[in-house]
Amino acid sequence: MLIEVGPATMVIAGEREGKAFPFERREIEAYVGQVLHEIREALPILRLKAYRIKKTDYLPEAAKRMIGAVKAVDEATLTPMAAVAGAVADLVKEHLSLTTETDVLSVNNGGDISICNRSGRVMSIGIADIGSGVPTPYVLKVERTGFFGVATSGFGGRSFTLGLADIVSVMAETAALADAAATLIANRTCVESAGVVRRKARELDPLTDIPDELVTVDRGCLGADAVAAAVAKGEREAARLKSAGVIDDAVVILKGCTMHTIDGKSSVKLEVSHGSKETCHRC
């Protein structure tokens, strides 16, 4: 089911006993509208760097989720808006999981996905190019039940990035955490190169939550060394977040160079589609 409410465009899918679940569109639209209204009311706070936000008791649940996610990931550089899409997806998923009986439920909010898997089966989640939306050959095979989230960030997406990565896909306990972490890891893939052009975000969007940050507007023709260095920086940040227990795993891709944090203990495997079981190559 496609849901469009204000700036939110969501694809909601559910199954019960192998059949598509018939959701009530109007009820979902009303709930999404309520959540978005609460976020709009809190925007003056949500556009601040997270370290400046001390009290949250008076804020709506969506704002609390956003703030909590970015504080866990990196409160010094991120604003809560880095987790907005994931937090909304989480809230809608949790609302539907309480009001419906589904074996599998997913809420895809513009590429940030909140999932409830009660079926126990392995789930396949494709990774799409953040700029074009075209699927890549890469697939995440997730052996996990209960709630979790997957989010993707990178150059050419809906939001600004400070880095160069084509794709940063993250799996975490919630979509809000995955959203914030994908933003941070993508930002960390920042290296200097002759063709890279950066401008202050306010020059591109006067209402941005990161007005003074230098965001990437053009990457030019990146050499192999720049590509490898950018992806390695992203992987190091992902490994730090995984070691701290903030995320489960992350994949970083730039110009065919791929690194990830997935190991033998992970609940997720990275595979290449079309039958190959080999994981993606490293730089």
C-alpha positions in Angstrom: 0.0 0.0 0.0 1.3 3.4 -1.0 0.6 6.2 1.6 1.3 9.9 0.8 0.8 12.4 3.6 2.5 15.7 3.4 6.2 15.2 2.8 6.0 11.5 3.7 5.7 8.8 1.0 5.5 5.3 2.5 5.1 1.8 1.1 3.5 -0.4 3.8 3.4 -4.1 3.3 2.2 -6.9 5.5 1.4 -10.6 5.4 -0.6 -13.0 7.5 -0.5 -16.7 6.8 1.2 -16.0 3.4 -1.4 -13.6 2.2 -1.2 -9.8 1.8 -2.8 -8.0 4.8 -5.6 -5.6 4.0 -4.7 -2.4 5.9 -7.1 0.5 6.5 -5.8 3.3 4.5 -7.7 6.2 6.2 -6.7 5.1 9.7 -3.0 4.9 8.6 -3.2 8.3 6.9 -4.7 9.9 10.0 -2.0 8.4 12.2 0.8 9.6 9.9 -0.7 13.0 9.7 -0.8 13.2 13.5 2.9 12.2 13.8 4.0 14.7 11.2 2.0 17.5 12.9 3.8 16.8 16.1 7.1 16.9 14.4 6.3 20.2 12.7 5.4 21.7 16.1 8.8 20.6 17.5 10.9 21.8 14.5 12.7 24.7 16.3 14.1 22.1 18.8 14.7 19.4 16.2 16.9 21.6 14.0 19.4 22.1 16.9 22.5 20.0 17.2 21.5 17.1 19.6 24.1 18.0 22.2 22.2 21.3 22.8 18.9 19.5 23.7 18.8 18.8 27.4 15.2 18.3 28.3 12.8 16.1 26.3 10.0 15.2 28.7 7.6 17.8 27.2 8.2 16.7 23.6 6.0 14.4 21.5 7.1 10.8 21.1 8.4 11.2 17.5 10.7 14.0 18.6 12.0 11.9 21.6 12.8 9.0 19.2 14.7 11.3 16.9 16.7 12.9 19.6 17.5 9.6 21.3 18.7 8.1 18.0 21.1 10.9 17.1 22.4 11.2 20.7 23.3 7.5 20.6 25.0 7.9 17.2 26.8 11.3 17.4 25.2 14.2 19.3 28.0 16.6 18.5 27.5 16.8 14.7 23.9 15.6 14.1 20.6 17.2 14.5 17.5 15.1 15.3 16.4 15.6 11.7 19.0 13.0 10.7 16.6 10.4 12.2 13.2 11.8 11.1 12.3 9.3 8.3 13.4 6.3 10.4 11.6 7.5 13.5 8.3 8.0 11.6 8.7 4.5 10.0 9.2 3.0 13.5 6.2 4.7 15.0 3.9 3.6 12.1 5.2 0.1 12.3 4.7 -0.1 16.0 1.2 1.4 15.7 0.2 -1.2 13.1 1.8 -4.1 14.9 -0.4 -3.3 17.9 -3.6 -2.8 15.9 -3.2 -5.6 13.3 -2.2 -9.3 13.3 0.6 -9.7 10.8 3.4 -12.3 10.5 5.6 -9.8 8.5 5.2 -6.0 8.5 7.4 -3.4 6.8 7.1 0.4 6.6 9.3 1.8 3.9 9.6 5.6 4.4 11.5 6.8 1.4 14.1 4.0 1.7 14.3 3.9 5.5 12.6 0.7 6.5 11.1 -0.4 9.8 10.4 -4.1 10.0 8.6 -6.6 12.2 9.2 -10.2 11.4 7.2 -12.6 13.5 7.4 -15.4 10.9 11.0 -16.5 11.6 11.8 -16.7 7.9 14.9 -15.2 6.3 14.2 -11.8 4.8 15.8 -10.5 1.6 16.3 -6.7 1.5 17.7 -5.2 -1.7 20.1 -2.3 -1.7 19.2 0.4 -4.2 21.3 3.3 -5.6 20.5 6.3 -3.4 20.5 8.7 -6.4 18.7 6.8 -9.1 16.6 4.4 -7.0 17.8 1.6 -9.3 18.4 -1.7 -7.5 22.0 -2.8 -7.2 23.1 -6.4 -7.4 23.6 -6.4 -3.6 21.1 -8.1 -1.2 21.0 -8.3 2.6 19.8 -11.7 3.8 18.5 -11.1 7.4 18.0 -13.9 9.8 16.3 -12.0 12.6 12.9 -12.0 14.2 11.1 -9.1 16.0 11.7 -5.5 15.3 14.6 -4.0 13.4 15.3 -1.3 10.9 17.4 -0.7 7.7 18.3 2.7 6.3 20.3 4.0 3.4 22.1 7.3 2.9 24.6 8.7 0.4 25.3 11.3 -2.3 22.2 12.2 -4.5 19.6 11.2 -1.9 16.8 13.3 -0.4 19.1 14.9 2.2 22.4 16.6 2.1 25.6 14.7 2.7 29.1 15.8 3.7 30.7 12.8 2.2 31.2 11.0 -1.2 29.7 7.5 -0.7 27.1 6.3 -3.3 25.4 4.1 -0.7 25.6 3.5 3.0 23.1 0.9 4.2 22.8 0.3 7.9 20.9 -2.3 10.0 20.1 -1.5 13.6 17.5 -2.2 16.3 15.3 0.6 15.0 15.0 2.5 11.8 15.7 5.7 13.6 19.1 4.5 14.8 19.8 3.1 11.3 18.8 6.4 9.7 21.0 8.5 12.0 23.9 6.1 11.6 23.7 5.9 7.8 23.8 9.7 7.8 26.9 9.9 10.0 28.8 7.1 8.2 28.0 8.7 4.8 29.2 12.1 6.2 32.5 10.4 7.3 33.3 9.4 3.7 34.6 12.9 3.1 38.1 13.2 1.5 39.7 16.0 -0.5 39.9 15.5 -4.3 40.4 17.8 -7.2 36.9 17.3 -8.6 34.9 17.5 -5.4 32.8 20.7 -4.9 31.2 21.6 -1.6 29.0 24.5 -0.7 27.4 25.7 2.5 24.0 24.0 2.9 22.2 27.3 3.5 23.1 28.4 -0.1 21.1 25.4 -1.4 18.3 25.4 1.2 17.7 28.4 3.5 15.6 26.2 5.8 18.1 23.4 6.2 19.0 22.2 9.7 22.7 22.3 8.9 23.1 25.8 7.4 26.9 26.1 8.0 28.0 22.6 7.0 29.9 22.2 3.7 27.8 19.7 1.8 28.9 17.8 -1.3 27.3 19.1 -4.6 29.7 17.5 -7.1 32.3 14.7 -6.9 34.0 15.1 -10.2 36.1 12.2 -11.4 37.3 10.4 -8.3 40.6 8.5 -8.6 41.1 5.1 -7.1 43.0 6.3 -4.1 40.3 8.9 -3.2 37.6 6.2 -3.6 39.5 3.7 -1.4 40.2 6.4 1.3 36.6 7.5 1.4 35.2 4.0 1.8 37.8 3.1 4.4 36.8 6.1 6.5 33.1 5.1 6.3 34.0 1.5 7.3 36.0 2.8 10.3 33.0 4.8 11.5 30.7 1.9 11.0 33.0 -0.4 12.9 33.1 2.1 15.8 29.3 2.2 15.9 29.0 -1.6 15.7 31.6 -2.1 18.5 29.6 0.4 20.7 26.4 -1.6 20.1 24.7 1.2 18.3 24.2 -0.6 15.0 24.2 -4.2 13.9 26.1 -3.8 10.6 26.7 -1.4 7.7 27.7 -1.6 4.0 29.6 1.3 2.3 29.7 1.5 -1.5 31.5 4.1 -3.8 32.2 3.6 -7.4 32.3 -0.2 -7.2 34.4 -0.2 -4.0 32.6 -2.0 -1.2 33.4 -2.4 2.5 31.3 -3.7 5.3 31.3 -4.7 8.9 29.5 -8.1 8.4 31.2 -11.1 10.1 30.5 -14.6 11.1 28.5 -13.5 14.1 26.2 -11.1 12.2 22.5 -11.8 11.7 22.8 -10.5 8.2 24.7 -11.6 5.1 25.6 -9.6 2.1 25.1 -11.4 -1.2 25.2 -10.7 -4.9 21.9 -11.4 -6.6 21.4 -13.8 -9.6 22.3 -16.8 -7.5 25.9 -15.9 -6.4 26.6 -16.5 -2.8 29.8 -14.6 -2.8 29.9 -11.3 -0.9 31.0 -8.1 -2.5 34.6 -7.3 -3.2 36.7 -5.1 -1.0 38.9 -2.3 -2.3 
